[in-house]
């Protein structure tokens, strides 16, 4: 669940002079509209910047929303493309005006140089830290980021190109197993004795308990999936042999 947006600028500046305006700004615009999850916050930030730019508003309110856009994941590359695109429709002078502000907001950023940082910009969930605790069960480099550690455990697992985990089994007396939801890149899932299944963003794999399988990235692509553990009786993982280069080489 995304962080709830709370705004007090209306009451701080106009609470006594214009209490109704302050209420509409803090409680309705930000309290309700900005917290409506039908549109994610990053998209709302972009919409707001575009709306203000199109209206020719280049005061402190635009600076605030540019900073808010950066805070919610809009990169330097993205904001430059957004401003350029909008300038084609709303006017070149507006583009120049907004770029001067955006350069101040993003100016201290160092552009991502590594593949990991570039890939991170393409997915919603964090790549996380090197998956050192399970490194012995992977061929290549993987990363792990907890998404939910309460109720139902959910982790984002990211694989560098060519990385895959060993054959393994989610054992359980009853229930158990795992669900994979691909959120970025391209990868594969394979059950023992069956053909590999390609996974791209939006792919969902239901892994039954007690089935030998592996999953990982394609040779030429990073790959991320959310791993959702299904509760079961006497559940646990059994790690087996690595996926050989010969087996893996048959995929592409």
C-alpha positions in Angstrom: 0.0 0.0 0.0 1.4 3.4 -0.9 2.1 6.1 1.7 -1.0 8.2 2.5 -0.6 11.8 1.3 -1.1 14.4 4.0 -1.2 18.1 3.2 -1.4 21.1 5.7 -0.3 24.0 3.5 -3.8 25.3 3.2 -4.4 25.6 6.9 -0.8 26.7 7.5 -1.2 29.7 5.1 -4.9 30.4 5.0 -6.5 28.6 7.9 -7.7 31.7 9.6 -8.2 33.9 6.5 -10.0 31.4 4.2 -10.8 28.2 6.2 -13.1 26.8 3.5 -10.3 27.1 0.9 -7.9 25.6 3.3 -10.3 22.7 3.9 -10.8 22.1 0.1 -7.0 22.2 -0.5 -5.9 20.0 2.4 -8.8 17.6 2.9 -10.5 17.3 -0.5 -7.8 17.9 -3.2 -4.9 16.2 -1.3 -6.8 14.2 1.3 -9.2 12.6 -1.1 -8.3 13.1 -4.8 -4.5 12.6 -4.4 -5.2 9.5 -2.2 -7.6 7.9 -4.7 -5.7 4.7 -5.7 -7.4 4.5 -9.2 -4.3 6.3 -10.5 -0.9 5.8 -8.9 0.9 8.8 -7.2 3.7 8.9 -9.8 1.1 9.3 -12.6 -0.8 12.0 -10.6 2.5 13.9 -10.2 3.1 13.8 -14.0 -0.5 14.9 -14.7 -0.2 17.8 -12.3 3.1 19.0 -13.7 1.7 18.8 -17.2 -1.5 20.7 -16.2 0.5 23.5 -14.5 2.9 23.8 -17.4 0.0 23.9 -19.9 -1.6 26.7 -17.9 1.6 28.7 -17.9 2.0 28.5 -14.1 5.7 28.6 -13.3 5.7 29.7 -9.7 6.5 28.0 -6.4 3.6 25.6 -6.8 5.2 24.1 -9.9 8.5 23.8 -8.0 6.6 21.9 -5.3 5.1 19.5 -7.8 8.3 18.9 -9.7 9.9 18.0 -6.3 7.0 15.8 -5.6 7.3 14.1 -8.9 11.0 13.4 -8.2 10.1 12.1 -4.8 7.7 9.6 -6.3 10.0 8.1 -8.8 10.1 10.4 -11.9 13.6 10.3 -13.2 15.7 13.0 -14.8 15.3 11.3 -18.2 11.5 11.0 -17.7 10.9 14.6 -16.7 13.1 15.8 -19.7 11.0 13.7 -22.1 7.7 14.9 -20.4 8.5 18.6 -20.7 9.8 18.2 -24.3 6.6 16.4 -25.3 4.3 18.9 -23.6 6.2 21.9 -25.1 5.3 20.6 -28.5 1.7 21.1 -27.7 1.6 24.1 -25.3 4.4 26.3 -26.5 8.2 26.4 -26.6 8.6 29.3 -24.1 6.7 27.2 -21.5 9.2 24.4 -22.1 12.1 26.7 -21.5 10.5 28.1 -18.3 9.8 24.6 -16.8 13.2 23.2 -17.8 14.9 26.0 -15.8 13.0 24.8 -12.7 13.5 21.1 -13.4 17.2 21.5 -13.8 17.4 22.9 -10.3 15.3 20.0 -8.9 17.1 17.2 -10.7 20.4 19.0 -11.3 22.3 17.4 -8.5 21.4 13.9 -9.7 24.0 11.6 -11.2 22.5 9.7 -14.1 22.4 6.0 -13.6 25.4 4.5 -15.2 24.9 0.8 -14.4 22.5 -1.7 -15.9 21.0 -2.3 -12.4 20.1 1.4 -12.0 18.7 1.6 -15.5 16.6 -1.5 -15.0 15.3 -0.2 -11.6 13.8 2.8 -13.4 11.7 0.3 -15.5 10.0 -1.5 -12.7 7.7 -0.4 -9.8 9.2 -2.4 -7.0 12.7 -2.0 -5.7 15.4 -4.3 -7.0 16.7 -4.7 -3.5 20.1 -5.9 -2.2 22.3 -8.8 -3.4 20.6 -12.1 -2.5 23.7 -13.3 -0.5 21.8 -15.5 1.9 20.6 -17.7 -1.0 23.6 -17.2 -3.4 24.6 -20.8 -3.2 21.3 -21.8 -4.8 21.6 -19.5 -7.8 23.7 -19.4 -10.9 24.6 -15.8 -11.5 23.6 -12.7 -9.5 20.2 -12.2 -8.0 18.7 -9.5 -5.7 16.0 -9.7 -3.0 13.6 -7.0 -1.8 10.8 -7.6 0.8 7.5 -6.2 -0.3 5.3 -7.6 2.5 6.5 -9.4 5.6 3.1 -9.5 7.3 0.0 -11.7 6.7 1.3 -13.1 3.3 5.0 -12.9 2.7 5.8 -11.3 -0.7 9.3 -10.7 -2.1 10.6 -9.2 -5.3 13.3 -11.4 -6.7 15.4 -9.9 -9.5 17.8 -11.8 -11.7 20.6 -10.4 -13.9 20.7 -11.7 -17.5 21.5 -15.4 -17.4 20.8 -15.8 -13.7 18.6 -18.6 -12.6 17.9 -20.5 -9.4 18.6 -24.2 -8.9 16.0 -26.9 -9.4 14.0 -26.9 -6.2 10.7 -28.2 -4.6 8.3 -26.4 -2.3 7.4 -29.3 -0.1 4.3 -29.4 2.0 2.1 -32.1 3.5 -1.0 -30.1 2.4 -1.4 -26.6 0.9 1.9 -24.9 0.2 3.5 -24.0 -3.1 4.3 -20.6 -4.6 2.8 -17.9 -6.9 5.1 -15.9 -9.3 4.0 -12.6 -10.8 6.3 -11.2 -13.4 6.8 -7.4 -13.0 9.7 -6.7 -15.3 12.0 -8.0 -18.0 11.8 -11.5 -19.5 12.4 -14.9 -17.9 11.4 -18.5 -17.7 9.7 -21.0 -15.5 10.2 -24.7 -16.0 8.8 -27.8 -14.3 10.7 -31.1 -14.4 9.9 -33.0 -17.6 8.0 -30.1 -19.2 9.0 -27.3 -21.6 10.0 -24.0 -20.2 7.4 -21.2 -20.1 8.4 -17.7 -21.0 7.5 -15.0 -18.4 7.0 -11.3 -19.3 5.3 -8.5 -17.3 1.9 -9.6 -16.3 2.6 -13.4 -16.5 1.4 -15.4 -13.5 2.7 -18.8 -12.6 1.0 -21.0 -10.0 3.6 -23.5 -8.6 2.0 -26.5 -6.9 3.6 -28.0 -3.8 6.0 -30.9 -4.3 6.8 -30.1 -7.9 10.4 -29.9 -9.0 11.1 -26.6 -11.0 13.3 -23.6 -11.5 12.9 -20.0 -12.7 15.2 -17.2 -13.8 16.1 -14.6 -16.4 16.5 -15.0 -20.1 20.1 -14.9 -21.3 19.6 -11.4 -22.7 17.3 -9.7 -20.2 17.0 -8.7 -16.6 14.0 -10.3 -14.9 11.9 -9.6 -11.8 9.0 -11.5 -10.2 7.1 -11.2 -7.0 7.3 -14.5 -5.1 4.2 -15.1 -3.0 4.5 -18.0 -0.5 1.4 -20.1 -0.1 0.9 -21.3 3.5 0.9 -25.0 4.0 1.3 -27.8 6.6 4.9 -28.8 7.2 6.0 -26.5 4.4 9.7 -26.0 3.4 12.0 -25.7 0.4 14.3 -28.4 -0.8 17.1 -27.1 -3.0 18.5 -29.4 -5.6 21.1 -29.4 -8.4 21.8 -26.3 -10.6 20.2 -25.9 -14.0 23.1 -26.9 -16.3 24.4 -24.6 -19.0 23.3 -27.3 -21.5 19.7 -27.2 -20.3 19.6 -23.5 -20.0 21.2 -23.0 -23.5 18.2 -24.7 -25.1 15.9 -21.8 -24.1 16.9 -19.2 -26.8 
